Amino acid sequence: MAKIFPFQPYRYSGSAGPLEALVTQPYDKITPEMRVRYLALSPDNLVRVILGERLASDSAAENVYTRAAAYLEDWIARGILVKEEEPALFAYFQEFSVPDTGERLVRKGFIGLGAVEDYSEGVVYRHEQTLSGPKKDRLELLRHTRAHAGQLFMLYAEPEGEIDRILDEASAGVPAATVTDEYQAVHRLWKIAEPERIAAIEKAMAAKKLLIADGHHRYETALAFRNENPGLEDARRVMMTFVNMCSPGLKILATHRLVKGLANFDAQALIGAAGLRAVGDLAALRALWVEPHAGKVRIGVALAGLEPLYVYEAERAAGELDVPVLHQRLLGGALGIDEEAVREERNTRYMRGAGPAIAEVRRGAAQAAFLLEPTPIDEMARIAFAGGVMPQKSTDFYPKLLSGLTIYKLER
């Protein structure tokens, strides 16, 4: 049973300035260049809390985590952040253009609190493995700030669309917040404080299973913090955005793999070893993908020094996804990049967009690009609900949820 709760988040006040200068992408999507830009936008930009600067002078008494806590407390004291007066849920709509195609969509969800549940309870499911490093960092930040500034991205299945209809009704009024991010996605919030609407959403969600789309490390951090603090009631809940996986606005993008720095890389040898065949340009590859091929894996390949794109084709075993095939047969089998090297990104990196990935190869920044089709949402759900996990970066939900729209402070 999924337990959903309204809450009283802290939100940026009007005196803090425009939201575009204050909120950020999720911490793990912030590049060093983005952090510099965020820092310059406003002294109250959330990046100072969720991904602050580490200094050579840092010590046990003063460091990136103590500064994050100090910023948060200062912003609350100065009225930069103000707590909502009444418990509420928040309709959260994101209007965006799909990269590559330009298709305009609206993804609809709502922000609230969800109970922190052990995976063994059969309520919350994951689809990716996590790494210890990010969890250690996020746990230390949570210990100091006692706040969640970014929402976990949770999926539920409701083909009937009852909750989406409630959200549509709530969105008929003036938004409580509107902000356009650096990718030109428009984010809008509407407050849902009416008891009857909250009760209807809670009732509709009660029988749902929840699937983590984004935020695996932060969810497991919340689990660890709850276990560390059994007497802290607020630690039993974490801030989430809930999205119906049956909604037309839910979009998964492919995450392509770039290979770099391999000694003795030989493009012609890879073509022979993997049985690649030339297909022409990106348009030709996309046309190939459009053809029915449920029983086949088709992975595009761009190779340094060679003009045409290639394709790797193989029979698809029942339930087999493209990413494991890529990792096992091409990265591992043909190129000798083992799973530990993949996890540590020694010879691989990830990129959204087939065109940009190919461009990296063409300009000499990568030896090869492996181009994937998006993982179907029903396949991801099938694996997760059966207790399985997928390789890192198997899915890319677009756009990301902005951090700082609502902040959940653990106060009791």
Secondary structure as the mmCIF struct_conf table of DSSP 4:
data_model
#
loop_
_struct_conf.conf_type_id
_struct_conf.id
_struct_conf.beg_label_comp_id
_struct_conf.beg_label_asym_id
_struct_conf.beg_label_seq_id
_struct_conf.end_label_comp_id
_struct_conf.end_label_asym_id
_struct_conf.end_label_seq_id
STRN STRN1 ILE A 4 PHE A 5
STRN STRN2 PHE A 7 PHE A 7
STRN STRN3 TYR A 10 TYR A 12
HELX_RH_3T_P HELX_RH_3T_P1 GLY A 14 ALA A 16
HELX_RH_3T_P HELX_RH_3T_P2 LEU A 19 ALA A 21
TURN_TY1_P TURN_TY1_P1 LEU A 22 LEU A 22
STRN STRN4 THR A 24 THR A 24
BEND BEND1 GLN A 25 GLN A 25
HELX_RH_3T_P HELX_RH_3T_P3 TYR A 27 LYS A 29
HELX_RH_AL_P HELX_RH_AL_P1 PRO A 32 LEU A 41
TURN_TY1_P TURN_TY1_P2 PRO A 43 ASP A 44
TURN_TY1_P TURN_TY1_P3 LEU A 46 LEU A 46
HELX_RH_AL_P HELX_RH_AL_P2 VAL A 47 ILE A 50
BEND BEND2 LEU A 51 LEU A 51
HELX_LH_PP_P HELX_LH_PP_P1 GLY A 52 ARG A 54
TURN_TY1_P TURN_TY1_P4 ALA A 56 SER A 57
BEND BEND3 ALA A 60 ASN A 63
HELX_RH_AL_P HELX_RH_AL_P3 VAL A 64 ALA A 77
TURN_TY1_P TURN_TY1_P5 ARG A 78 GLY A 79
BEND BEND4 ILE A 80 ILE A 80
STRN STRN5 LEU A 81 LYS A 83
BEND BEND5 GLU A 85 GLU A 86
STRN STRN6 ALA A 88 ALA A 88
STRN STRN7 LEU A 89 SER A 97
HELX_LH_PP_P HELX_LH_PP_P2 VAL A 98 VAL A 98
TURN_TY1_P TURN_TY1_P6 PRO A 99 THR A 101
STRN STRN8 ARG A 104 ALA A 115
HELX_RH_3T_P HELX_RH_3T_P4 TYR A 119 GLU A 121
BEND BEND6 GLY A 122 VAL A 123
STRN STRN9 VAL A 124 TYR A 125
BEND BEND7 HIS A 127 HIS A 127
STRN STRN10 GLU A 128 GLU A 128
HELX_RH_AL_P HELX_RH_AL_P4 SER A 132 THR A 145
STRN STRN11 ALA A 147 HIS A 148
BEND BEND8 GLY A 150 GLY A 150
STRN STRN12 LEU A 152 TYR A 156
TURN_TY1_P TURN_TY1_P7 PRO A 159 GLU A 160
HELX_RH_AL_P HELX_RH_AL_P5 GLU A 162 ALA A 170
TURN_TY1_P TURN_TY1_P8 SER A 171 ALA A 172
BEND BEND9 GLY A 173 GLY A 173
BEND BEND10 ALA A 176 ALA A 176
STRN STRN13 ALA A 177 THR A 180
TURN_TY1_P TURN_TY1_P9 GLU A 182 TYR A 183
STRN STRN14 VAL A 186 ILE A 192
HELX_RH_AL_P HELX_RH_AL_P6 PRO A 195 MET A 205
TURN_TY1_P TURN_TY1_P10 ALA A 206 ALA A 207
STRN STRN15 LEU A 210 ASP A 214
HELX_RH_AL_P HELX_RH_AL_P7 HIS A 216 GLU A 228
TURN_TY1_P TURN_TY1_P11 PRO A 230 GLY A 231
HELX_RH_3T_P HELX_RH_3T_P5 GLU A 233 ARG A 236
STRN STRN16 ARG A 237 ASN A 244
TURN_TY1_P TURN_TY1_P12 MET A 245 CYS A 246
BEND BEND11 SER A 247 SER A 247
TURN_TY1_P TURN_TY1_P13 PRO A 248 GLY A 249
STRN STRN17 LYS A 251 LEU A 253
STRN STRN18 THR A 255 VAL A 259
TURN_TY1_P TURN_TY1_P14 ALA A 263 ASN A 264
HELX_RH_AL_P HELX_RH_AL_P8 ALA A 267 ALA A 274
TURN_TY1_P TURN_TY1_P15 GLY A 275 GLY A 275
STRN STRN19 ARG A 277 GLY A 280
BEND BEND12 ASP A 281 ASP A 281
HELX_RH_AL_P HELX_RH_AL_P9 LEU A 282 VAL A 290
BEND BEND13 GLU A 291 GLU A 291
TURN_TY1_P TURN_TY1_P16 ALA A 294 GLY A 295
STRN STRN20 LYS A 296 LEU A 303
TURN_TY1_P TURN_TY1_P17 ALA A 304 GLY A 305
BEND BEND14 PRO A 308 PRO A 308
STRN STRN21 LEU A 309 GLU A 315
HELX_LH_PP_P HELX_LH_PP_P3 ARG A 316 ALA A 317
TURN_TY1_P TURN_TY1_P18 ALA A 318 GLY A 319
HELX_RH_AL_P HELX_RH_AL_P10 ASP A 322 VAL A 325
HELX_RH_PI_P HELX_RH_PI_P1 LEU A 326 ALA A 334
TURN_TY1_P TURN_TY1_P19 LEU A 335 LEU A 335
HELX_RH_AL_P HELX_RH_AL_P11 GLU A 339 ARG A 343
TURN_TY1_P TURN_TY1_P20 GLU A 344 GLU A 345
BEND BEND15 ARG A 346 ASN A 347
STRN STRN22 THR A 348 ARG A 352
HELX_RH_AL_P HELX_RH_AL_P12 ALA A 354 ARG A 362
TURN_TY1_P TURN_TY1_P21 ARG A 363 GLY A 364
BEND BEND16 ALA A 365 ALA A 365
BEND BEND17 GLN A 367 GLN A 367
STRN STRN23 ALA A 368 LEU A 371
HELX_LH_PP_P HELX_LH_PP_P4 GLU A 373 PRO A 376
HELX_RH_AL_P HELX_RH_AL_P13 ILE A 377 PHE A 385
TURN_TY1_P TURN_TY1_P22 ALA A 386 GLY A 387
STRN STRN24 MET A 390 MET A 390
TURN_TY1_P TURN_TY1_P23 GLN A 392 LYS A 393
STRN STRN25 ASP A 396 TYR A 398
BEND BEND18 PRO A 399 PRO A 399
HELX_LH_PP_P HELX_LH_PP_P5 LYS A 400 LEU A 402
STRN STRN26 SER A 403 SER A 403
TURN_TY1_P TURN_TY1_P24 GLY A 404 GLY A 404
BEND BEND19 LEU A 405 THR A 406
STRN STRN27 ILE A 407 ILE A 407
STRN STRN28 TYR A 408 LYS A 409
#
